[in-house]
Amino acid sequence: GENVEQHPSTLSVQEGDSAVIKCTYSDSASNYFPWYKQELGKRPQLIIDIRSNVGEKKDQRIAVTLNKTAKHFSLHITETQPEDSAVYFCAGGTSYGKLTFGQGTILTVHP
Amino acid sequence: DGGITQSPKYLFRKEGQNVTLSCEQNLNHDAMYWYRQDPGQGLRLIYYSQIVNDFQKGDIAEGYSVSREKKESFPLTVTSAQKNPTAFYLCASSSGQGRVDEQYFGPGTRLTVT
């Protein structure tokens, strides 16, 4: 089955800096790669996603890049703000509908 | 926060008792999922259902059971056979229909077994 590895497990940045979180996947059939943000005690919420026919997608300060050949994808957050502090999860999914999640990255943005 | 609901928010049980967690959605989604979340381990899939009256085991199904008698509902039973049931349980749904898509999560149930 699919295996998704996520790094780093913790990331600490200063407000205004950029943050990058990386994930690798094992199943070449995976074609959907969402990123979720989970604040303390809350439900995960989708912040951006990308499908395998696209190499990059951007939404304001957030961008995701996908390298299908290398089987890795990354989340980029620019101009970080304290409210970006949360746990971020990547995932990989196939047409069967299942998502396999990475272990999560705890992002802390210091004012 | 409509759409997908879970109850109760906190649940306490004694060891050896079965307990059922509720999950309801009004998004008209075909697919529903149950995840378990433990610190530092991300979200692990317990069971999923792509359509009414059908469901499949996920990666950690042992000690759990589900049913899908209605499109809107996907209850999870944590049985006494689950060796370490204390965790945060998340239910999710997606449109399904043979397509992988955004999953919408419920608020979760925190189960404590002593």
Contacts between the chains, C-beta under 8 A, distances in Angstrom:
chain1	res1	chain2	res2	distance
A	1	B	59	7.4
A	6	B	42	7.6
A	9	B	40	7.3
A	31	B	100	7.0
A	32	B	100	4.4
A	32	B	101	7.3
A	34	B	102	6.4
A	34	B	103	7.7
A	42	B	107	7.6
A	43	B	90	6.8
A	43	B	105	4.1
A	43	B	106	6.4
A	43	B	107	5.3
A	43	B	108	6.0
A	44	B	43	7.3
A	44	B	90	7.3
A	44	B	105	5.1
A	45	B	105	7.3
A	46	B	102	5.1
A	46	B	103	7.8
A	49	B	102	6.5
A	89	B	42	6.1
A	89	B	43	6.6
A	93	B	100	3.9
A	94	B	100	6.1
A	95	B	98	6.5
A	95	B	99	6.7
A	95	B	100	5.7
A	96	B	100	7.2
A	97	B	31	5.3
A	97	B	48	7.2
A	97	B	50	5.8
A	97	B	94	6.6
A	97	B	96	5.9
A	97	B	98	7.7
A	97	B	99	7.3
A	97	B	100	5.2
A	97	B	101	7.8
A	98	B	45	6.6
A	98	B	48	6.4
A	98	B	58	7.6
A	98	B	100	7.5
A	99	B	33	7.9
A	99	B	45	7.7
A	99	B	100	7.2
A	99	B	103	6.2
A	100	B	45	7.5
A	101	B	35	7.9
A	101	B	42	4.5
A	101	B	43	4.3
A	101	B	44	7.7
A	102	B	42	5.8
A	103	B	40	6.7
A	103	B	41	6.3
A	103	B	42	4.4
A	104	B	40	7.4
A	104	B	42	5.0
